[in-house]
Amino acid sequence: MKKIIITLALAAVAALSANAQIGVGIGYGTKNFNDSDNDLGGLFVGASYNIPLASGLAVAPGIDFAMYSYKGDNVTVKENYLAVPVLFNYAIEVADGFKLVPFAGPTLSYGLSSKTTISAGGVSVETNNYGDNSKYTQFDILIGGGVALDVMDMIRVHVGYNAGLLDRNSSDNATTKATGINFGVAYLF
């Protein structure tokens, strides 16, 4: 019985994998906290695995690495994140070789590093925002969506928006939530 279950599971994985599509991409994104004037911006790279579920409907789990920074008059902020999006999408063929692909879903985000450098009078002080006494949390859950355009099932251009669901700073009574816009291009295998 165990062999039958294992064989069926492997057959299901093989069937899903036969129609699945890997995408590898790069893009630019922003991160903003509470609609402040200090947008962090930077590059991200990532990969996804688009798994068909039904006619046109698919789910695309992925992994992204993002590097954001902000430079003001006397302050510099640099943050690096690892994110795991799980995006549901629906492909709509709009012309021969062109598909419009709206997508939405959650993203689990983990801050790998966050440093703020304040410079004044020729002296710079760097702070690890995830340090021992920090109230700034590394983990966030975002919900987002957007739209992509697939060209010849080889190139995907997308634009999207994410909104953080968790309070990232527990040091005061104010809520600190992240939002961001991203756009990028991916090669589809």
C-alpha positions in Angstrom: 0.0 0.0 0.0 2.8 2.4 0.8 4.4 1.8 -2.6 1.1 2.6 -4.3 0.8 5.9 -2.4 4.4 6.9 -3.2 3.9 6.0 -6.8 0.7 8.1 -7.1 2.4 11.0 -5.3 5.4 10.9 -7.7 3.1 10.7 -10.7 1.1 13.7 -9.5 4.4 15.7 -9.0 5.6 14.6 -12.5 2.2 15.7 -14.1 2.4 19.1 -12.4 6.0 19.5 -13.3 5.4 18.7 -17.0 3.3 21.9 -17.4 5.1 24.1 -14.8 7.2 27.0 -15.9 10.3 28.4 -14.1 10.9 32.2 -14.2 14.0 34.1 -13.3 13.9 37.8 -13.1 15.2 41.2 -11.9 13.5 44.4 -11.1 13.2 47.6 -9.1 11.1 48.1 -6.0 10.3 50.6 -3.4 9.5 50.2 0.3 7.7 52.9 2.3 6.7 53.0 6.0 3.4 54.8 6.9 3.4 56.9 3.7 6.4 58.9 4.7 8.5 61.0 2.3 11.5 58.6 2.7 11.0 55.8 0.2 13.6 53.1 0.2 14.4 51.9 -3.3 16.5 49.2 -4.8 16.9 46.1 -6.9 15.5 42.6 -6.4 16.3 39.3 -8.0 14.2 36.2 -7.8 12.9 33.0 -9.2 9.4 31.5 -9.4 7.8 28.2 -10.3 4.4 28.7 -12.1 2.2 25.6 -11.5 -1.0 25.3 -13.5 -4.1 24.4 -11.4 -6.9 24.7 -13.9 -7.6 26.3 -17.3 -5.6 29.5 -17.1 -5.4 29.5 -13.3 -2.0 28.9 -11.7 0.0 29.4 -8.5 3.5 30.6 -8.5 5.6 30.2 -5.4 8.9 31.9 -5.5 11.9 33.4 -3.7 13.3 36.9 -4.0 16.3 38.8 -2.6 15.9 42.6 -2.3 18.3 45.3 -1.5 16.7 48.7 -0.5 18.4 52.0 0.5 17.6 55.6 1.3 19.9 58.5 1.5 18.8 61.8 3.0 20.7 64.9 4.2 22.3 63.3 7.3 20.9 59.8 7.2 21.4 56.6 5.2 19.3 53.5 5.5 20.2 50.1 4.0 18.0 47.0 4.2 18.2 43.5 2.7 15.2 41.1 2.6 14.5 37.6 1.6 10.9 37.1 0.5 8.7 34.1 -0.4 5.7 35.1 -2.5 2.9 32.7 -3.3 1.0 34.4 -6.1 -2.1 33.1 -7.7 -2.5 34.2 -11.4 -4.8 33.8 -14.3 -3.5 34.0 -17.9 -5.7 35.7 -20.5 -4.6 35.5 -24.1 -5.1 39.0 -25.6 -3.3 38.4 -28.9 -1.3 35.6 -30.5 1.8 35.2 -28.3 0.6 37.8 -25.7 -1.0 37.0 -22.4 -2.3 39.4 -19.7 -1.7 37.8 -16.3 -3.3 39.5 -13.3 -1.9 38.1 -10.0 -2.5 38.3 -6.2 -1.4 36.6 -3.0 0.6 36.7 0.1 4.4 37.2 0.6 6.4 36.2 3.6 9.2 38.6 4.1 12.2 38.3 6.4 14.7 41.2 7.0 18.3 39.9 6.7 19.9 43.2 7.7 18.8 46.8 8.4 21.3 49.5 9.2 20.9 53.3 9.7 23.9 55.6 9.5 23.5 59.2 10.9 26.3 61.7 10.0 26.8 65.0 11.6 29.8 67.2 12.1 32.1 64.8 10.4 31.1 61.9 12.7 29.0 58.9 11.5 27.2 56.5 13.8 25.8 53.2 12.4 22.9 51.4 14.1 21.9 47.8 13.5 18.1 48.2 13.4 17.7 44.5 14.3 20.0 44.7 17.3 19.5 43.4 20.8 17.5 46.4 22.1 15.6 47.1 18.9 11.8 47.0 18.6 12.0 46.8 14.8 10.9 43.3 13.7 12.5 41.3 10.9 9.4 39.4 9.8 6.4 40.7 7.8 3.5 39.3 5.9 2.5 41.3 2.9 -0.6 41.0 0.6 -0.3 42.2 -2.9 -1.2 42.0 -6.5 -0.5 43.3 -9.9 -0.5 42.5 -13.6 2.1 41.0 -15.9 2.4 40.7 -19.7 3.8 37.5 -21.1 5.4 37.7 -24.5 5.8 34.5 -26.5 5.8 32.5 -23.2 9.5 33.6 -22.8 9.5 37.1 -21.3 7.3 38.5 -18.5 7.1 42.2 -17.6 5.2 43.0 -14.4 4.1 45.8 -12.1 2.8 45.1 -8.6 2.0 46.5 -5.2 2.4 45.0 -1.7 1.0 46.1 1.6 2.4 44.9 4.9 0.0 43.4 7.4 2.1 43.5 10.5 3.3 46.3 12.7 7.1 46.4 12.1 8.0 48.7 15.1 6.7 48.0 18.6 8.6 50.8 20.3 5.7 53.2 20.5 1.9 53.4 20.1 2.1 54.2 16.4 1.7 51.4 13.9 4.6 51.0 11.3 3.5 49.1 8.2 5.4 48.8 4.9 4.0 49.3 1.5 5.8 49.1 -1.9 5.6 49.2 -5.6 7.7 46.9 -7.8 8.3 46.3 -11.5 10.5 43.9 -13.3 11.2 41.6 -16.1 11.7 37.8 -16.1 12.8 35.1 -18.5 10.5 32.1 -18.6 11.9 28.7 -19.2 
